[in-house]
Amino acid sequence: MVALNPPFVGSCLCGSVQVRVDALPLLTVVCHCRGCQKFTASAYSLTTMFPRESVSCTGDLIRGGLGAGGKDHYFCQSCLNFIYSQIAGAEDRINLRTSVLDDATYFEPFVEVMTDEKMSWATVPVRHSYARTPASPEELLALMTDYKNR
């Protein structure tokens, strides 16, 4: 595995929103839910979870994407590129769309969730797979520990 060294930087598609992350990731996730498929116009979304205080964005963001289930999604106001999600009850972390980082190649997915909704042909090399999501906060913490120690 290649050593990651923050800061990580990136931007939206048009460059109006700039992103900077000053910490190592907590976890990398592929989500196969139908909502993510529709959001990304793809088979899944790629998320890299970071500590909230380590992520900064400049530029105009708007909240959108229905915000169902206690999830707030943030997009560039100009190009509408999906930037990150904030989940209620998890205010200490941000789910950044991995693709906004300038070099996302090192953020290989570690966990896949919502596989009961995945496209039959979508195969992702991950260490952990869930039909829905981890069952408890303790299980999520164990995944983050496993990710850190990989």
C-alpha positions as CSV (number, residue, x, y, z in Angstrom):
1,M,0.0,0.0,0.0
2,V,1.2,3.5,-0.8
3,A,1.6,5.9,2.1
4,L,-1.0,8.7,2.0
5,N,0.2,12.1,3.1
6,P,-2.2,14.9,3.7
7,P,-3.2,17.5,2.7
8,F,-5.4,16.2,-0.1
9,V,-6.9,18.8,-2.4
10,G,-9.5,18.8,-5.1
11,S,-12.4,20.7,-6.6
12,C,-15.7,20.4,-8.3
13,L,-16.0,20.0,-12.0
14,C,-16.0,23.7,-12.8
15,G,-13.4,24.6,-10.1
16,S,-15.7,27.0,-8.2
17,V,-15.6,24.8,-5.1
18,Q,-12.1,24.0,-3.7
19,V,-11.6,21.2,-1.2
20,R,-8.8,20.6,1.2
21,V,-8.4,17.7,3.7
22,D,-5.7,17.8,6.4
23,A,-6.2,14.3,7.8
24,L,-5.9,10.7,6.8
25,P,-9.2,9.0,5.8
26,L,-11.3,7.2,8.3
27,L,-12.8,4.8,5.8
28,T,-13.4,4.3,2.1
29,V,-16.9,3.1,1.0
30,V,-18.7,2.1,-2.1
31,C,-22.5,2.5,-1.9
32,H,-24.7,0.5,-4.3
33,C,-28.1,2.0,-3.3
34,R,-30.4,3.2,-6.0
35,G,-30.2,6.8,-4.7
36,C,-26.4,6.8,-5.2
37,Q,-26.8,5.1,-8.6
38,K,-29.1,8.0,-9.6
39,F,-27.0,10.7,-8.0
40,T,-23.8,9.5,-9.8
41,A,-25.4,8.2,-13.0
42,S,-23.3,5.1,-12.3
43,A,-23.5,1.7,-10.6
44,Y,-22.3,3.1,-7.3
45,S,-20.9,6.1,-5.4
46,L,-17.4,6.3,-4.0
47,T,-17.0,8.0,-0.6
48,T,-14.0,8.7,1.5
49,M,-14.9,9.4,5.1
50,F,-12.8,12.1,6.9
51,P,-12.9,13.8,10.3
52,R,-15.2,16.8,10.0
53,E,-12.7,19.3,11.3
54,S,-10.1,18.3,8.7
55,V,-12.2,19.2,5.7
56,S,-12.5,22.7,4.4
57,C,-14.4,23.9,1.3
58,T,-14.3,27.3,-0.3
59,G,-16.8,28.4,-2.9
60,D,-20.6,28.4,-2.9
61,L,-22.3,25.1,-1.8
62,I,-26.0,24.3,-1.9
63,R,-27.8,21.6,0.0
64,G,-29.9,19.3,-2.1
65,G,-30.6,15.7,-3.1
66,L,-33.7,15.3,-1.0
67,G,-31.8,14.8,2.3
68,A,-33.7,11.6,3.0
69,G,-32.9,9.6,6.1
70,G,-31.0,12.3,8.0
71,K,-28.5,12.8,5.2
72,D,-27.7,16.3,3.9
73,H,-25.9,16.4,0.5
74,Y,-23.9,19.4,-0.6
75,F,-23.2,20.4,-4.2
76,C,-21.4,23.2,-6.1
77,Q,-23.8,25.9,-6.7
78,S,-22.4,26.6,-10.2
79,C,-21.9,23.1,-11.8
80,L,-24.0,21.0,-9.3
81,N,-21.1,18.6,-8.8
82,F,-21.8,16.4,-5.7
83,I,-19.2,17.3,-3.1
84,Y,-20.0,15.7,0.3
85,S,-22.7,14.3,2.6
86,Q,-23.3,15.0,6.3
87,I,-25.2,12.3,8.2
88,A,-27.3,13.1,11.2
89,G,-25.7,11.6,14.3
90,A,-22.3,11.5,12.7
91,E,-21.5,15.3,12.8
92,D,-17.8,14.5,13.6
93,R,-17.2,13.2,10.1
94,I,-17.8,14.1,6.4
95,N,-18.5,11.7,3.6
96,L,-16.5,13.3,0.8
97,R,-17.1,12.2,-2.8
98,T,-13.8,10.6,-3.6
99,S,-13.9,11.8,-7.2
100,V,-13.6,15.5,-6.2
101,L,-10.0,14.8,-5.0
102,D,-7.3,15.7,-7.6
103,D,-5.7,12.3,-7.1
104,A,-8.3,9.8,-6.0
105,T,-6.3,6.7,-7.1
106,Y,-5.0,6.0,-3.6
107,F,-8.5,5.8,-2.0
108,E,-9.2,2.2,-2.9
109,P,-12.6,1.1,-1.6
110,F,-12.5,-0.9,1.6
111,V,-16.2,-1.5,2.3
112,E,-19.2,-1.8,0.1
113,V,-22.7,-1.2,1.4
114,M,-26.3,-1.7,0.1
115,T,-25.2,-4.7,-2.0
116,D,-28.9,-5.9,-2.0
117,E,-29.4,-3.1,-4.5
118,K,-26.3,-3.4,-6.6
119,M,-26.2,-4.0,-10.3
120,S,-25.5,-7.7,-10.9
121,W,-22.4,-6.9,-13.1
122,A,-20.8,-4.3,-10.7
123,T,-17.8,-5.9,-9.0
124,V,-15.6,-4.0,-6.6
125,P,-12.6,-5.4,-4.7
126,V,-13.3,-4.7,-1.1
127,R,-12.5,-6.4,2.2
128,H,-16.0,-6.0,3.8
129,S,-19.4,-6.2,2.2
130,Y,-22.9,-5.5,3.6
131,A,-26.3,-6.2,2.2
132,R,-27.4,-3.0,3.9
133,T,-25.1,-1.1,6.3
134,P,-23.0,-2.0,9.4
135,A,-25.5,-3.0,12.1
136,S,-24.2,-0.7,14.9
137,P,-21.9,2.2,15.7
138,E,-19.5,-0.3,17.2
139,E,-19.3,-2.3,14.0
140,L,-18.6,0.9,12.1
141,L,-15.8,1.8,14.5
142,A,-14.4,-1.7,14.1
143,L,-14.3,-1.2,10.3
144,M,-12.5,2.2,10.8
145,T,-10.0,0.5,13.0
146,D,-9.5,-2.3,10.5
147,Y,-9.1,0.3,7.7
148,K,-6.5,2.2,9.8
149,N,-4.5,-1.0,10.5
150,R,-4.6,-2.4,6.9
